[in-house]
Amino acid sequence: MRNSLFIGLLFGLLVACETKTDPFAITKNSVGFLTDSTKVNALKVVFVNDSISKYIGGDEFTGSTNTISIYEKGTGKLLLELDPNYTLDSLSTIRTVRIMDERFKNKDGLNKLSTFGDLNKYTISGIQNTLRSLIISVDEINAYFTLNKSELPEEMRYNMNQKIEAISIPETAKIKDFYLQWY
């Protein structure tokens, strides 16, 4: 009787502790089943239900990265683009994850289809003004976003030296790209 009770309690504890990971959840250190410590050689296990495509440039002297694209099997939809820390190294971890599918989102609902107004929940760490885009860094979630400068008022679009403050960016400006950066 005592052993049956113990086994029943142990089984109940194991069932209660089992958590299911959302394959589209974004956290500071993970995207679905992919984590900041996942090595390139483990991607086939992490994305067992998806297709993996590796771009190999062939010239290690160019300094370019070896982008790995993850496609959903069945639909062929591009889910993620991954850049490892070291090119052509299967033991390297992932440095940058580009979110390509709108189903990926964090606990606040932030995803590829969000707007600059959705970023106001976070502390913006920096805004970099480039030729055609703004790069918005949010260190607290290890993310950065690009916005097309066509989303800005006309007088702010053409001067790359102009310092742009968050208050100057329209809340309706659409996010162009959503990246997670792991160091």
C-alpha positions as CSV (number, residue, x, y, z in Angstrom):
1,M,0.0,0.0,0.0
2,R,2.8,2.4,1.0
3,N,4.8,1.6,-2.2
4,S,1.7,2.2,-4.4
5,L,1.1,5.5,-2.8
6,F,4.7,6.5,-3.2
7,I,4.7,5.5,-6.9
8,G,1.4,7.3,-7.5
9,L,2.8,10.5,-5.9
10,L,6.0,10.2,-7.9
11,F,4.1,9.7,-11.2
12,G,1.8,12.6,-10.4
13,L,4.9,14.8,-9.7
14,L,6.5,13.8,-13.0
15,V,3.4,14.5,-15.0
16,A,2.9,17.9,-13.3
17,C,6.5,18.9,-14.0
18,E,6.3,18.1,-17.7
19,T,6.2,21.4,-19.6
20,K,5.7,21.7,-23.3
21,T,7.9,24.2,-25.2
22,D,6.1,26.4,-27.7
23,P,7.9,26.0,-31.0
24,F,7.2,29.6,-31.8
25,A,8.1,31.3,-28.5
26,I,10.8,33.9,-28.3
27,T,12.7,34.5,-25.1
28,K,15.9,36.4,-24.4
29,N,17.9,33.1,-24.9
30,S,15.8,31.0,-27.2
31,V,13.6,30.9,-30.3
32,G,11.4,27.8,-30.1
33,F,13.6,24.8,-29.4
34,L,16.8,26.7,-30.5
35,T,18.8,28.2,-27.6
36,D,21.8,30.5,-27.4
37,S,24.0,27.4,-26.6
38,T,22.8,25.2,-29.5
39,K,25.7,24.2,-31.8
40,V,25.5,24.1,-35.6
41,N,25.9,20.3,-35.6
42,A,22.8,19.9,-33.4
43,L,20.5,21.9,-35.7
44,K,19.2,18.7,-37.4
45,V,18.0,17.5,-34.0
46,V,16.5,20.9,-33.0
47,F,14.7,21.3,-36.4
48,V,13.9,17.6,-37.0
49,N,10.5,18.5,-38.5
50,D,11.8,21.2,-40.7
51,S,14.3,21.6,-43.6
52,I,17.7,23.1,-43.2
53,S,19.5,24.9,-46.0
54,K,23.1,26.0,-45.6
55,Y,24.8,28.6,-47.7
56,I,28.5,28.0,-48.1
57,G,30.3,30.9,-49.7
58,G,33.4,28.9,-50.5
59,D,35.8,31.7,-49.8
60,E,36.7,32.0,-46.1
61,F,38.7,35.1,-46.8
62,T,35.7,37.2,-47.6
63,G,34.7,37.4,-43.9
64,S,31.1,36.6,-44.7
65,T,29.0,34.4,-42.5
66,N,27.6,31.0,-43.4
67,T,23.8,31.7,-43.2
68,I,21.6,28.7,-42.4
69,S,18.0,28.9,-43.5
70,I,15.3,26.9,-41.7
71,Y,12.2,26.1,-43.8
72,E,8.9,24.6,-42.7
73,K,8.4,21.1,-44.2
74,G,5.3,20.8,-46.2
75,T,4.7,24.5,-46.8
76,G,8.3,25.5,-47.7
77,K,7.9,28.7,-45.7
78,L,11.1,30.4,-44.5
79,L,11.0,30.4,-40.7
80,L,14.5,31.6,-39.6
81,E,17.9,32.6,-40.8
82,L,20.8,31.7,-38.5
83,D,24.3,33.0,-38.6
84,P,26.9,31.1,-36.5
85,N,29.7,32.7,-34.5
86,Y,32.3,31.1,-36.7
87,T,31.9,30.3,-40.4
88,L,32.2,26.7,-41.5
89,D,32.6,25.4,-37.9
90,S,30.0,22.8,-36.9
91,L,30.9,23.3,-33.2
92,S,30.1,27.0,-33.3
93,T,27.0,28.3,-31.6
94,I,24.5,30.6,-33.2
95,R,25.2,34.4,-33.0
96,T,22.3,35.9,-34.8
97,V,18.7,34.7,-35.5
98,R,16.6,36.5,-38.0
99,I,12.9,35.9,-37.4
100,M,11.3,35.4,-40.8
101,D,7.9,34.0,-39.8
102,E,5.2,36.1,-38.0
103,R,4.2,33.1,-35.8
104,F,7.4,33.6,-33.7
105,K,6.6,36.0,-30.9
106,N,7.7,36.8,-27.3
107,K,5.5,36.8,-24.2
108,D,4.4,40.3,-25.0
109,G,3.3,39.4,-28.5
110,L,6.2,41.1,-30.2
111,N,6.8,39.6,-33.6
112,K,7.9,40.4,-37.2
113,L,4.6,42.2,-37.9
114,S,4.9,44.5,-34.9
115,T,5.3,48.3,-35.0
116,F,7.7,50.7,-33.3
117,G,4.9,51.5,-30.9
118,D,5.1,47.9,-29.7
119,L,8.7,48.4,-28.7
120,N,7.8,51.2,-26.2
121,K,7.3,48.4,-23.6
122,Y,11.1,48.1,-23.6
123,T,14.0,50.3,-22.9
124,I,15.6,51.2,-26.2
125,S,19.4,50.8,-25.9
126,G,20.3,52.6,-29.1
127,I,19.2,53.9,-32.5
128,Q,21.6,53.7,-35.3
129,N,21.0,55.8,-38.4
130,T,22.1,54.1,-41.7
131,L,21.6,55.0,-45.4
132,R,18.1,53.3,-45.8
133,S,17.2,52.0,-42.3
134,L,17.2,52.6,-38.6
135,I,18.6,49.9,-36.3
136,I,16.8,49.9,-33.0
137,S,18.6,47.9,-30.2
138,V,16.8,46.5,-27.2
139,D,19.4,44.9,-25.0
140,E,17.0,43.6,-22.3
141,I,15.6,41.1,-24.8
142,N,18.8,40.6,-26.8
143,A,17.1,41.9,-29.9
144,Y,17.5,44.5,-32.6
145,F,15.1,45.7,-35.2
146,T,15.3,47.5,-38.5
147,L,12.9,50.1,-39.7
148,N,12.8,51.4,-43.2
149,K,13.5,55.2,-43.3
150,S,10.6,55.6,-45.6
151,E,8.5,55.2,-42.4
152,L,10.0,58.4,-41.0
153,P,8.9,62.0,-41.6
154,E,10.4,63.4,-44.9
155,E,12.9,65.7,-43.1
156,M,14.5,62.8,-41.3
157,R,15.1,60.4,-44.2
158,Y,18.2,61.6,-46.0
159,N,20.7,62.8,-43.4
160,M,22.7,59.8,-42.0
161,N,24.5,62.1,-39.5
162,Q,21.2,63.3,-37.9
163,K,20.7,61.8,-34.4
164,I,17.3,60.3,-34.3
165,E,15.5,59.9,-31.0
166,A,12.8,57.4,-30.2
167,I,10.3,60.2,-29.7
168,S,10.8,61.2,-33.4
169,I,9.8,57.8,-34.8
170,P,6.1,57.3,-35.5
171,E,4.5,54.6,-33.4
172,T,2.9,53.2,-36.6
173,A,6.3,52.6,-38.2
174,K,6.4,48.9,-39.2
175,I,9.3,46.6,-38.2
176,K,11.2,45.6,-41.3
177,D,13.5,42.9,-39.7
178,F,13.6,41.3,-36.2
179,Y,16.8,39.8,-35.0
180,L,18.0,38.1,-31.8
181,Q,21.7,38.6,-31.1
182,W,23.5,36.2,-28.7
183,Y,27.0,36.9,-27.5
